Amino acid sequence: MFEYLVDGLATAVSFAVLPVLVFGVLGGVILGALPGLTATMGVAILLPFTFGMEPTSALVMLIGVYIGGIYGGSIAAILLKTPGTPASAASVLDGHTMAVRGQAARALSISAVASFIGGLLSTIVLIAIAPKLATFALRFNAPEYFALALFGLTIIASVSSNNIFKGLLAGTIGLLVSTVGLDPISSVPRFTFDIMDLYSGINVIPVLIGLFALSEALNQLEKLFSEKKVVAPKFDHKLLSKSDLKEMLPTAIKSGLMGTTIGSVPGAGADISAFVCYNEAKRSSKNPEEFGNGSVRGLAAAESGNNGVTGGSLVPLLTLGVPGDAVAAVLLGALIVQGLTPGPLLFAQNPEVVYGVFSSMLVANLVMLVIGLLGIRFFCRIIEVPKIIMIPIIVFLSIVGAYAINNSMFDIGIAIGFGLLGFVLTKLDIPSSPILLAIILGPMAETNLRKSLLMYDGSWSFLYERPIALAFIVLAVFSVYSTLKMKKKQKQKQTEEHP
């Protein structure tokens, strides 16, 4: 294996492959930073251009787009409170708060370093124990997926600021939205009102764009025309300090490993991983009240967690031929186009391709770190653009991003509708993150719950008869308990400070 890795590393830094790799990462960062233009879309757009390329070069470029795209989403999330991708939604919670305080460069550098750590760890794990992780993930069936989704939904309470009731209300809205479309089991239309565009459900990207981008544009527009003059924050362009690095390192390593494990489970993508890792970092923190208020560990957990998925999602793809997420599904198509068959035989028949990809991922994460750190001064200038210019740009990019998903005017309407909803929720101090989380996890929970009940003839015994499912249920209960306990402590602390 070591021999193949050395050969793969030589291939990755060769004149023929390295420019393709850098192009892929840079293109991914740019696409990821634009609302609606996700890493999946970037890989899909470039796929036709790889048909005439050599297999290793083709896969390296597409994986570069993947890695760059996941990181790129954090740029807009931090600077504009507009997640470029669903995976960066959790980064808004602390990253944008830091930017508003004038610490945009610090937040972006933390994001870049945490992303590098998460991506590097996931690649190392991919190389070392890919077959073992894939075997574990293969044991997942409907009951395990339902329990995983249920555990994920308990995170709503944790990301609900200081009011759990409002967070649960937002989560309920998200779950209701997730039921729109055809019933996953019986295919009966639900809440479609004879509108054909609703039969396939409500796409999460327009919802994300509306809740985070358009609602923020409306908030900024209101401030712009309010009687009180809003002064644009100044930025000192200082990167993360040694103390920041020391503080974030344990969290970034832990979240990177968690993200890798989550990514190895088919269907559990970077968006879920980011929230799970953020919740765990907050739960285990000695100062949980800092989360959501510019926490270094919070931002590091979200970014390392979502980038940890990049290597994890390739575990089931390369070893079993089962894609871990949407991007991995596109990469599956790329492998087939190149005449390669994913699975155990791929390691035996085409080891030079497999280990060439592994080595290229190590280099791609390093390239991403360099681009992220060198580009900070340029990225920060986005904030210094006057709001009267920036607001129309945000709206334009949001509308283009919403339309580009399906070339549908209906998606633009969805984005605008959720933008107005997000604006109203902000006024009512109701968080938007639980809505997005519920929309992502709702279909996963419902579909697998009903499949589980069919498998067990209507019995709920699968919750305690299957060890992995039971483990997730226990984690869900523990998550709710620890969150309630944490909120109670925060309330007592506030009472003591302000009697």
Buried (B, 14 or more C-beta within 10 A) or exposed (E): EEEBBEBBBEBBEBEEBBEBBBBBBBBBBBBBBBBBBBBBBBBBBBBEEBEEBBBBBBBBBBBBBBBBBBBBBBBBBBBBBBBBBBBBBBBBBBBBBBBBBBBBBBBBBBBBBBBBBBBBBBBBBBBEBBBEBBBBBBEBBBBBBBBBBBBBBBBBBBBBBBEBEBBBBBBBBBBBBBBBBBEBEEEEBBEBEEEEBBBEBBBBBBBBBBBBBBBBBBBBBEEBEEEEEEEEEEBEBEBBEEEBBEBBBEBBBBBBBBBBBBBBBBBBBBBBBBBBBBBBBBBBBEEBBBBBEBBBBBBBBBBBBBBBBBBBBBBBBBBBBBBBBBBBBBBBBBBEBBEBEBBBEBBEEBBEBBBBBBBBBBBBBBBBBBBBBEBBEEBBEBBEEEBEEBBEEBBEBBBBBBBBBBEBEBBBBBBBBBBBBBBEBBEEEBBBBBBBBBBBBBBBBBBBBBBBBEEBEEEEEBBEEBEBBBBBBEBBEEBBEBBEEBBEEEEEEEEEEEE
